[in-house]
Amino acid sequence: MTLCTSCYLSSELPYVRIGKDGKCNFCNAYEKKWKNKDYEASEKKLMKIFEEAKKNTTGKYDCIIPVSGGKDSSYVLYLCKEKYKLNPLAVNYDNGFQSEEARENINSLCEELGVDVRFTGNSWKLLKKVYSTLLKKTGEFCNACNLGIFASVYRVAKKENIPLIILGYSNKIETTPIYENKRYCGEKLLIKTLQPEVSKEELKPFLMRHMTESGFFNPICLPDYIDWNENKIINTLKSIGWKGSDNRIEHVDCLAYPITRYLKAIKHKCLKSTYVAAAMYRDNQISKEKLFEVFEKDKNIKVPENFEWFLKKLGLKMEDIPLNGKSRFEFVSKKPFKAPSSLKGSLEERVRILTKLLSQDLETDGGSIDSIRLENDVLYVKIGGPCKSCYLKHVTLQRFIEQTIVDNIPEIREVIIE
């Protein structure tokens, strides 16, 4: 076992590669993209997006913000209303495991800020069928929850004619590996995993491809434009009545979160919180002592206290969940993406060859890379098709494209998806 000399991630963790310099691939990526990021310049880009949204508003609202009652989405709502003077519409999706604390946070925050909120959700009968089927087949169910959230957000956005959707996902902090180097369409994966037990007709409330194909929506991750600091976020939110833990590992919004952590720890032999803690440490947001505390807790994760309650609610038994069975990624029939072993030619030529191959990969799901623009060491990639409006455009798709290009063309420092 080798430890990264910078963030102490172990080489025994999946997808952690320690280089000759002693640093892991995550630290090298951070230093390349985030360490010296010009947040003043990136916030100006954010302001232009907001100015455009205000100018093109046809109704009451400038943007939509999905809110869970947790830290990140609550802080996005606060910033958009108080700092950037937008008129947002908050949208909350009850996944069937929403905590009372989350609902109280949403209500109090929206009242404090003077923001309208829409509460959405699906019937428990449908949620129970979808969740229990996924758990029986893969031991996981978060994919359905995420799609349920954003399908409801897109429906509201379409009805209200609001293209701008502002998310609270931080690529700097929540960086996690692209499992098995497979890029997949979340919607297609859900359908394939659940059939034949759950029909496509039943899954309509979780689907949004028919809405994203128009290219109307513009989802952005606000944390990628500003210096996203956990301590500042918590202090600000608590000053206006938000209730929750100071610990990023704990989610106040979802009662099922401890169960998903436990199941993923067994199935993937690692936890997202391990990578998140390392990201926060390299960004000087937590101490080394706190980092090791998280590492130790993740290595010794215990069965959650509410596990029996969770199983009973879904009508399951422990033996129904295949803890060492098939991962949801195995339902993706495609092979992992592989770049050519040796790219030759000028920088521009290598970029052209690799982005063409990536575009062909996207085309299997109806997407495409429509154009590229190289400015110094930053590559701008314009996405087409339904991927252009997908909520994962700046999350897994961003990471997949950027990771592939930066790993194979080291002269590129950053990839920006447009």
KACOR-V711785 format. One record per residue. OMEGA is omega as a letter, one per 40 degrees, with the letter a starting at -180 (NA if undefined). Layout:
BEGIN
OMEGA
OMEGA
END
This chain:
BEGIN
i
i
i
a
a
a
i
i
a
i
i
i
i
i
i
i
i
a
a
i
i
a
i
a
i
i
i
i
i
a
a
a
a
a
a
a
i
a
i
i
a
i
i
i
i
i
i
i
a
i
i
i
i
a
a
i
i
a
a
a
i
a
i
i
i
a
i
a
i
a
a
a
i
a
i
i
i
a
a
a
a
a
a
i
i
i
a
i
i
i
i
i
i
a
a
i
a
a
i
i
i
a
i
i
a
a
a
a
i
i
i
a
a
a
i
a
i
i
a
i
i
a
i
i
i
a
a
a
a
a
a
i
i
i
i
a
a
a
a
i
a
a
a
i
i
i
i
i
a
i
i
i
a
i
i
a
i
a
a
a
a
a
a
i
a
a
a
a
a
i
i
a
a
a
i
a
i
a
i
a
i
i
a
i
a
a
i
a
a
a
a
a
a
a
e
a
i
a
i
i
i
a
a
i
a
a
a
a
a
i
a
a
a
a
a
a
i
i
i
i
a
a
a
a
a
i
a
a
a
a
i
a
a
a
a
a
a
i
i
i
i
a
i
a
i
a
a
a
a
i
a
a
a
i
a
a
i
i
i
i
a
a
a
i
a
a
a
i
i
i
i
a
i
i
i
i
i
i
i
i
a
i
i
i
i
a
i
i
i
i
a
i
i
i
a
i
a
a
a
a
a
i
a
a
a
a
a
i
a
a
a
a
a
i
a
i
a
a
i
a
a
a
i
a
a
i
i
a
i
i
i
a
a
i
i
i
i
i
i
a
i
i
a
i
i
i
a
a
i
i
a
a
a
i
i
i
i
i
i
i
i
a
i
i
i
i
i
i
a
i
i
i
a
i
a
a
i
i
i
a
i
a
i
a
a
i
a
a
a
a
i
a
a
a
a
i
i
a
a
a
a
a
a
a
a
i
a
i
a
i
i
a
a
i
i
a
i
NA
END
